[in-house]
Amino acid sequence: MNNESKSFWILSVVGVVFGYVSFLLNKSLQSSIIPLVLAIVVLYASATVLRKILKVNEKMKWFMSNGGWVYVFLWFVTWIIFYNL
């Protein structure tokens, strides 16, 4: 599996997991802005960790095109699904 695929799948799983975590934070804090800010921070932190794991010297644009947008989409969809239960 190449680095692009690894980045895509790891960020996809992190997006779903953090979507649920955002739901729990939203439920306990009664604020919608804190999970949004934390989702952005987690995306940046995930890219930093993936940079070291995959040993790539790419910029954030590479991570956004190789799973970052999917992370944002899955995070948002997961958060909305659990929020509406």
C-alpha positions as CSV (number, residue, x, y, z in Angstrom):
1,M,0.0,0.0,0.0
2,N,1.4,3.4,-0.9
3,N,1.6,6.5,1.3
4,E,-1.4,8.1,-0.3
5,S,-3.7,5.2,0.5
6,K,-2.3,4.9,4.0
7,S,-2.9,8.6,4.7
8,F,-6.4,8.3,3.2
9,W,-7.5,5.3,5.4
10,I,-5.9,6.6,8.6
11,L,-7.5,10.0,8.2
12,S,-10.8,8.4,7.4
13,V,-10.8,6.4,10.6
14,V,-9.7,9.3,12.7
15,G,-12.5,11.4,11.2
16,V,-15.2,8.9,12.2
17,V,-13.7,8.4,15.7
18,F,-13.3,12.1,16.3
19,G,-16.9,12.8,15.0
20,Y,-18.1,10.6,17.9
21,V,-15.7,12.4,20.3
22,S,-17.0,15.7,19.1
23,F,-20.6,14.6,19.8
24,L,-19.6,13.6,23.3
25,L,-17.8,17.0,23.8
26,N,-20.8,18.9,22.4
27,K,-23.2,17.0,24.7
28,S,-21.1,17.6,27.8
29,L,-20.0,21.2,27.1
30,Q,-23.2,22.5,25.4
31,S,-21.1,24.3,22.9
32,S,-20.7,23.7,19.2
33,I,-17.6,25.8,18.5
34,I,-15.2,23.8,20.8
35,P,-15.6,20.5,18.8
36,L,-15.2,22.4,15.6
37,V,-11.9,23.9,16.7
38,L,-10.7,20.6,18.2
39,A,-11.5,18.9,14.9
40,I,-9.2,21.3,13.1
41,V,-6.5,20.8,15.7
42,V,-6.8,17.0,15.4
43,L,-6.5,17.2,11.6
44,Y,-3.3,19.2,11.9
45,A,-2.0,16.9,14.6
46,S,-2.9,13.8,12.6
47,A,-1.0,15.3,9.6
48,T,2.0,15.9,11.8
49,V,2.0,12.3,13.2
50,L,1.5,10.9,9.7
51,R,4.4,12.9,8.4
52,K,6.6,11.1,10.9
53,I,5.0,7.6,10.5
54,L,5.0,7.6,6.7
55,K,8.3,9.5,6.5
56,V,7.1,12.0,4.0
57,N,8.1,15.7,3.7
58,E,4.9,17.0,2.2
59,K,3.0,20.1,3.1
60,M,-0.5,20.2,4.5
61,K,-1.9,20.5,1.0
62,W,-0.8,16.9,0.3
63,F,-2.5,15.6,3.4
64,M,-5.7,17.5,2.5
65,S,-5.8,16.0,-0.9
66,N,-4.9,12.5,0.4
67,G,-7.6,12.1,3.0
68,G,-8.0,15.5,4.7
69,W,-11.2,16.4,2.9
70,V,-12.6,12.9,3.6
71,Y,-11.6,13.4,7.3
72,V,-13.6,16.7,7.4
73,F,-16.6,15.1,5.6
74,L,-16.7,11.9,7.8
75,W,-16.1,14.0,11.0
76,F,-19.1,16.2,10.1
77,V,-21.4,13.4,9.0
78,T,-20.6,11.3,12.1
79,W,-21.1,14.3,14.4
80,I,-24.4,15.1,12.8
81,I,-25.7,11.5,12.9
82,F,-24.9,11.1,16.6
83,Y,-26.2,14.7,17.3
84,N,-29.6,13.8,15.8
85,L,-30.1,10.5,17.6
